[in-house]
Amino acid sequence: MSSIRNIVILTGAGVSAESGINTFRDAGGLWEEHRVEDVATPEAFVRDPDLVHRFYDARRAAIQEKAPNAAHEALARLDAAWPGELLIVTQNVDDLHERAGAKRLIHMHGEHLNARCTACDQRSPWTGPLINRPGCPACGMAGYLRPDVVWFGEMPYRMDEIYHAINRADLFVSIGTSGAVYPAAGFVREARANGARTLELNLEPSEGSYWFDAARHGPATVLVPAWVEEVLGG
C-alpha cells in the first residue's frame, strides 16, 4: 500500500445489514414490503404523505435501536489513522458510521435523523416522528417538514465533492453495494478512468463486479476489519 495515499470508500446497505438494518433489494428487503413508487419518490409524497411519513418514521425509530458493527468500527479506525486523504461516501441514511467515530464522511442520499423543511430548505436534526406535521425548528412553519432522504428522481447530495475526491483517488473501494443504483454504481468506472486501483468487498458479486481490479466476497464484518488491518499494517 506504499503507493496509496488518497482513498475513497463507497458503502452501501450491506455494511449496515449486519447491524439489523433492512436492505432494500435482497430477499425480505424493504422493496418487497413497499413499492418504490409508493414511498420513495416526490410524487408519492404529494399523493399520500401519511404513507410516506409512516414508512420513514418507522425507519427512523428502528435506526436508533441499532448499533455500529465491526465493519463500521474498522472504517472509523482507518479514518482516524490514515495520514493521506480519505473520504467515506455512504449511500446509507443511518448514522452508524458517525456513531462508530468516522469523521471524513458524506451521506450522498441524505440522513434519516434529519428533517428538511420544504418552506425554508433548512435541515434540522430529527429523531421523532413527522406524521403529526410538527413545526420547522428553523422557520417555525408547520406541515413543511419531510424526511431528509434523497428519493428516486432527486439529485444526490454533494456530488461535486464526491467526484473531486474520486478523481484524486489512488484507491477506490466499494463495500456492501448492489451496483444497481446510479450515480454511485458508476463511481468505479470514474475511478478507473483516473488511474485508481479498485476493490470490491461485498457479500456476493455486485452487478458491476467485473469493473473492479480485485474482489473479495463475504460478510462485511469479516472482510472490512481484515482489509483495514492490511492497509494500516502495510
N, C-alpha and C positions, 0 to 999 in steps of 0.2 A: 504493500500500500504506500510505498515511499513516494510514488509519483502522483498520489492523490492528495489534493489539497481542498478542493471545493466539492461538496456533496449535496445533492438534492434527493430527498426521500419522499416518495408518494405513498400515503397509507389509505387503505380503504376499509370496508366493513369487516374483512377477515381479521383485522387487528383487534377489533373490539368484540368479535363474536365470542371469544373465549372468556370474556367478562360477563357474558349472558345478554348482550345487546343483539337483538334480532338483525340479521342481514336482510337484504331486500329480494334478491333473485334466487337464493337457494331454496331447496325444499323446505316448506314451512316458513319461508320468509314473508316479509310484510306485503309484497305484491301478490302473494297468494290470498291474503286476507282482504286486501283492498285493491281496486283498480287504480292505477296511476292517475287516470283521468278524473277520478273522484276526489282525491286528496292531495295531489302534488302538482297542481297547475294553477295559475292565476284565475283561469276560467272556473275551476272547481270552487275556489274561494268566493267568487262572486255568486255562483249558483247556489251553494249550500255551505255558508260559512260555519254553521254549527257543526256539521260533519267534520270539516277540516279542523276546527278548533278541538273537537273531542279527540281526533286522531293524534294531534300534536301535543295536547295536554297529557294524554296517556304516555306518549314517548318521553316527554319532559320529566314526568314523575318517575318513570322507570329508570332513566339515566341516573338520577340522583341516588338510586338504591344500589348501583353497581360500583365496582372498584377497579382501578387500573390493574392490568395483568403484567406478566413478566415481559411481554413484548413492549408495552408502553414504558415500563421501567428501564428496559435496556436502551431504548431510543433516548430517553431522558438522560441516561448516563453518557451516551455518545454526545448528545447536545452539550452537556456540561464540560466534557473533556476534550472535544475535538478542537484543535488550535486553528484550523482553517475556517473557511466559510461553510456553513451548513444551514439548510432550510428543510424543515419538515412541512410538506404540503399535504393536508389531510382532506379527504372527501367526507370524513365523518363529521357529524354535527354534535357529537357528545364532547364532554370536557375531560376525557380520561388522559389524554396527552398532557394537559395542563396539570391535572392532579398528580400525575407521575413526576412532574417537575420540568417538562420541556418548556423552553423559552422561545427558541427560534422556530416559530410555527405560524402557518397561515391556514385558516379554515376557508377553503375555496367555496364550500357550499353552505356557509353560514353556521350558526350555532343555536342549538335547541334552547340553551339557557340565556338567550337574548330575545327581546321582543323589538320589532321595528314598527315605528309609527308611520302610517301612510299619509298623515297630515303634515308632519314636520320632518320626516325622514330621519329621525334620530333613533339610535339603537340604545336600549337600556337593558342591564342585567335583569333577568326574569326567571324565577323558579316556580311560580304558581300557575294556576290556570288562566286562560284567556277567554274561556267560553262566556264568562259573565261580563265581558266588554268593559274592563277597567280603564281608567284614565291613563293617558301617557304621562310618565314621570317628567318628561321634558317640557311638554306644552300644555298638559292638562286636559287635552281633548279626549273624550270618552268614545269608545267604539271604533277607534282607528288602529289599534294595535294588531299586528299579525305575527306569526312565527318568523323569526329572522333566519329563514331557511330558503335556499335557492331552489325554486321549483323548476320543473321542466318548462323550457321556453324562456327562462330568465338567464341573464349573464352571470357566471360565477364571479366571485369577488377577487380583486387584486391580481388580475391576470397579467398586467404589465410587470409587476414584481416577480411573479412566478416565472414568466418567460425569460426575464433578465437573469434570474438565478440559474435556470436550465441552460441558457446559452453560455454561462461561465463554468458550468459543472465539469469536473473530471470524472465523476461517478454519479450515475442516476440509478436509484434503487426503488423498485415498486414492491410494496408489501401488502398482501391481503386484498388485492383489487381484482375485479372481474374482467377488466379490459374492455368493457362494453359501453362505458359512458364517456362521451366526449364533452369537453376537450381533453380531459385527463388521460383518456386512452391514447391520445396522440403524443403525449409527453415523451415517451420512449423514442419515437422517431425524431422528434426535435433534438433530443439529447444526442442521439447517434449522429445526426447530421452535423453536429458541432464537435464531434470527436470524443464524446464521453464514453466511458465503459458503461455497460448497462447490466443490471442484475435483477432477476425476479425472485422474490420469496413469497410463495403462495401455497395454499393447501393443495391445489392442483393446477395444471397449466391454465393460464388465462386465455382469453380469446386472442390476445396479442402476444402470446408467449414466444412465438417464433421471431419477434423483433429483438429479443434480448440476447446478449452475448453469452449469458450463463443463467441457469435457473436452478433453484432448489425448492423442492416441494414437500410440505408437511405443515404441522401446526405452527402458527406464528410464535407461540410461547416457547417453542423449541428452537425454531430456525433463527429468530431475531436475536435472542441473547447470545447464541453461538456465533453469529456473524459479527455482532458488536465486539465480542471478545477478540475475534480475529483482527478486526480493524484497529482496536485500541492496543492490541498486543503486537501488531505488525509494524 
